[in-house]
Amino acid sequence: MDTRSKFDILGIKIDDFSKKETLEKIKIFLSEPKFHQIATINPEFIMEAQKNQEFRNILNSCDLNIADGMGIKFAFWRYGRHLKCRIAGADLMEKIIRLANKEKLSIFLAAKKDGLSTWEETRNAIAKFYPNLIVDGDDIDTKDSAYQIMSSSCQIVFCNFGAPYQETFIARQNNDRIRLAMGVGGSFDFLTGYVRRAPCFWRLMGLEWLWRLILQPKRLKRIWNAVVVFPIKIILNR
């Protein structure tokens, strides 16, 4: 791989690919009979990784780290780089679902037990657009560190536990039956309609974080770290 496609932000690697390059890599992952983990990196991930060594190691071991969020784009600017593309996790999940439907691959939904959206509700939301897509899943206790996905037919895994739990869960599922696994945060709730996603203009302007804060004020601490503490660290870091 061209080393110029990789960039380091506060010790976390970011893959700097265009949207087309990213999708081409994902197509390759889906064609290979081995495990690949994808992470969509935002400032909250990087801040958590500063104090969580296990999470840091998992992120730096992922096969693909996608830039997600304006904060990452700002960090590239700070270090004199231009980020080719940022892709929100929810958008990337939808593109992978579309690929799975086209290639007749099946999906496993690892849903947070007692979360807003059950795996079945999420499956039903997907089925409205892709009725022939095979989707399995389970509602999982995030504290169950011994859980293993037993489905033998699912080549793709999406997990909505939120960071760092979803990345840790995925790393434990490493086996050749699964070709691609990705943490998707609140994306299930967008699909089921329990949470309304920011309007397109807000997303284009990099203000989806503000929209989510308005809808979920309890996210204030996380947002503060992402939009205030993270930029300060980036500015002061040499």
C-alpha positions as CSV (number, residue, x, y, z in Angstrom):
1,M,0.0,0.0,0.0
2,D,1.2,3.5,-0.8
3,T,2.4,5.0,2.5
4,R,1.1,8.4,1.4
5,S,-2.4,7.0,1.8
6,K,-1.8,6.7,5.6
7,F,-1.7,9.5,8.1
8,D,-1.2,9.5,11.9
9,I,-3.3,11.7,14.2
10,L,-2.3,11.6,17.9
11,G,-1.1,8.0,17.4
12,I,-4.1,6.7,15.5
13,K,-3.7,5.8,11.8
14,I,-6.1,7.2,9.2
15,D,-6.4,5.9,5.7
16,D,-6.6,8.7,3.2
17,F,-8.6,7.4,0.2
18,S,-11.1,8.9,-2.1
19,K,-14.7,7.5,-1.9
20,K,-14.1,5.4,-5.0
21,E,-10.8,4.0,-3.6
22,T,-12.5,3.2,-0.3
23,L,-15.3,1.3,-2.0
24,E,-12.9,-0.6,-4.2
25,K,-11.0,-1.7,-1.1
26,I,-14.2,-2.9,0.5
27,K,-15.1,-4.8,-2.6
28,I,-11.8,-6.6,-2.4
29,F,-12.4,-7.3,1.3
30,L,-15.8,-8.9,0.5
31,S,-14.2,-11.1,-2.2
32,E,-11.5,-12.5,0.2
33,P,-12.3,-15.4,2.5
34,K,-10.7,-13.9,5.5
35,F,-11.6,-11.4,8.3
36,H,-11.3,-7.6,7.8
37,Q,-12.2,-5.0,10.4
38,I,-13.2,-1.4,9.4
39,A,-13.4,1.5,11.8
40,T,-14.9,4.9,11.0
41,I,-12.6,7.3,13.0
42,N,-13.9,10.5,14.5
43,P,-12.4,12.8,17.2
44,E,-14.2,10.9,19.9
45,F,-12.4,7.7,18.9
46,I,-9.1,9.4,19.0
47,M,-9.7,11.0,22.4
48,E,-10.8,7.7,23.8
49,A,-7.7,6.0,22.4
50,Q,-5.5,8.4,24.3
51,K,-6.5,6.7,27.6
52,N,-7.5,3.3,26.4
53,Q,-4.5,1.3,25.2
54,E,-6.6,-1.8,24.1
55,F,-8.8,0.4,22.0
56,R,-5.8,2.2,20.5
57,N,-4.2,-1.1,19.6
58,I,-7.4,-2.4,17.9
59,L,-7.8,0.8,15.9
60,N,-4.2,0.6,14.7
61,S,-4.8,-3.1,13.7
62,C,-7.9,-2.4,11.6
63,D,-7.6,-3.2,7.9
64,L,-9.2,0.2,7.0
65,N,-9.7,3.3,9.1
66,I,-12.1,5.8,7.4
67,A,-12.1,9.5,8.4
68,D,-15.5,10.3,9.8
69,G,-16.2,13.9,11.0
70,M,-15.0,17.5,10.3
71,G,-12.6,17.3,13.2
72,I,-10.5,14.8,11.3
73,K,-10.5,17.0,8.3
74,F,-9.4,19.9,10.5
75,A,-6.5,17.8,11.8
76,F,-5.4,17.1,8.3
77,W,-5.4,20.8,7.5
78,R,-3.4,21.5,10.7
79,Y,-0.6,19.2,9.5
80,G,-0.6,20.5,6.0
81,R,-2.5,17.7,4.4
82,H,-5.7,17.6,2.4
83,L,-8.2,14.8,3.3
84,K,-9.5,13.2,0.1
85,C,-12.8,12.2,1.6
86,R,-14.7,11.8,4.8
87,I,-17.5,9.2,5.1
88,A,-20.0,9.0,7.9
89,G,-20.4,5.5,9.3
90,A,-24.1,5.5,8.5
91,D,-23.4,6.3,4.9
92,L,-20.7,3.7,4.6
93,M,-23.0,1.1,6.2
94,E,-25.7,1.8,3.6
95,K,-23.2,1.4,0.7
96,I,-22.0,-1.9,2.1
97,I,-25.6,-3.1,2.5
98,R,-26.1,-2.2,-1.2
99,L,-22.9,-4.2,-2.1
100,A,-24.1,-7.2,0.0
101,N,-27.4,-7.2,-1.8
102,K,-25.7,-7.1,-5.2
103,E,-23.2,-9.8,-4.4
104,K,-25.7,-11.9,-2.5
105,L,-23.8,-11.8,0.7
106,S,-25.5,-12.1,4.1
107,I,-25.4,-9.8,7.1
108,F,-25.3,-10.2,10.9
109,L,-26.6,-7.4,13.1
110,A,-25.0,-7.2,16.5
111,A,-27.4,-4.9,18.3
112,K,-27.0,-3.6,21.8
113,K,-29.4,-5.3,24.2
114,D,-31.9,-2.8,25.7
115,G,-30.8,-0.3,23.0
116,L,-33.3,1.8,21.0
117,S,-33.4,-0.6,18.0
118,T,-33.5,-4.4,18.2
119,W,-31.7,-6.4,15.5
120,E,-35.1,-7.6,14.2
121,E,-36.4,-4.0,13.9
122,T,-33.2,-3.1,12.0
123,R,-33.6,-6.1,9.8
124,N,-37.2,-5.2,9.0
125,A,-36.0,-1.6,8.1
126,I,-33.4,-3.0,5.7
127,A,-35.9,-5.4,4.2
128,K,-38.1,-2.5,3.0
129,F,-35.3,-1.7,0.5
130,Y,-33.6,-5.1,0.1
131,P,-36.3,-7.8,0.6
132,N,-34.1,-10.6,-0.7
133,L,-31.1,-9.8,1.4
134,I,-30.4,-12.4,4.1
135,V,-30.0,-10.7,7.5
136,D,-29.5,-12.5,10.8
137,G,-28.6,-11.0,14.2
138,D,-28.9,-10.9,18.0
139,D,-29.5,-8.5,20.8
140,I,-26.3,-8.7,22.8
141,D,-25.3,-7.7,26.3
142,T,-22.2,-5.5,25.8
143,K,-20.8,-6.9,29.1
144,D,-20.8,-10.4,27.7
145,S,-17.1,-10.7,26.8
146,A,-17.4,-14.3,25.8
147,Y,-20.1,-13.9,23.1
148,Q,-19.2,-15.4,19.7
149,I,-21.3,-15.0,16.6
150,M,-22.4,-18.6,15.8
151,S,-24.2,-17.9,12.4
152,S,-22.2,-19.8,9.8
153,S,-23.7,-18.0,6.8
154,C,-23.1,-14.3,7.5
155,Q,-20.1,-12.7,5.8
156,I,-20.7,-9.1,7.0
157,V,-21.1,-7.9,10.6
158,F,-22.4,-4.6,11.8
159,C,-22.3,-3.7,15.5
160,N,-24.0,-0.7,17.1
161,F,-22.6,-0.8,20.7
162,G,-20.8,2.5,20.3
163,A,-17.0,3.0,20.7
164,P,-14.9,1.5,22.2
165,Y,-17.3,-1.5,22.9
166,Q,-18.2,-2.2,19.3
167,E,-14.6,-2.3,18.1
168,T,-13.6,-4.5,21.0
169,F,-16.5,-6.9,20.3
170,I,-15.6,-7.0,16.6
171,A,-12.0,-7.8,17.3
172,R,-13.1,-10.8,19.3
173,Q,-15.0,-12.2,16.3
174,N,-11.9,-12.6,14.1
175,N,-12.5,-15.7,12.0
176,D,-12.4,-16.6,8.3
177,R,-16.2,-17.0,8.0
178,I,-16.6,-13.2,8.4
179,R,-15.2,-11.2,5.6
180,L,-15.9,-7.7,6.8
181,A,-17.0,-6.2,10.2
182,M,-17.6,-2.6,11.2
183,G,-18.9,-0.7,14.2
184,V,-21.8,1.6,13.2
185,G,-22.7,3.5,16.4
186,G,-26.2,4.9,16.1
187,S,-26.8,3.9,12.5
188,F,-29.4,1.2,13.4
189,D,-31.5,3.9,15.0
190,F,-31.3,6.0,11.9
191,L,-32.6,3.0,9.8
192,T,-35.5,2.2,12.2
193,G,-36.4,5.9,12.5
194,Y,-36.0,6.0,16.3
195,V,-33.5,8.8,15.8
196,R,-33.8,11.4,13.1
197,R,-30.6,12.0,11.2
198,A,-29.3,15.6,10.6
199,P,-30.6,17.2,7.4
200,C,-28.3,16.8,4.4
201,F,-27.2,20.5,4.6
202,W,-26.1,20.1,8.2
203,R,-24.1,17.0,7.3
204,L,-22.4,18.7,4.4
205,M,-21.4,21.6,6.7
206,G,-19.9,19.2,9.2
207,L,-22.6,20.1,11.8
208,E,-24.1,16.7,12.4
209,W,-22.6,16.7,15.9
210,L,-24.6,19.8,16.8
211,W,-27.8,18.2,15.5
212,R,-27.2,15.2,17.7
213,L,-26.5,17.3,20.7
214,I,-29.8,19.1,20.2
215,L,-31.6,15.8,20.1
216,Q,-29.5,14.1,22.8
217,P,-28.2,16.7,25.3
218,K,-26.7,13.8,27.3
219,R,-24.0,13.7,24.7
220,L,-22.6,17.0,25.9
221,K,-19.4,15.6,27.5
222,R,-18.6,13.6,24.3
223,I,-19.3,16.6,22.1
224,W,-17.1,18.8,24.3
225,N,-14.2,16.4,23.9
226,A,-14.7,16.2,20.2
227,V,-15.2,19.9,19.2
228,V,-13.2,21.7,21.9
229,V,-10.6,19.4,23.6
230,F,-9.6,17.6,20.4
231,P,-8.9,20.7,18.3
232,I,-6.9,22.2,21.1
233,K,-4.8,19.0,21.3
234,I,-4.3,19.1,17.5
235,I,-3.3,22.8,17.6
236,L,-0.8,22.3,20.4
237,N,0.6,19.0,19.1
238,R,3.8,19.3,17.0
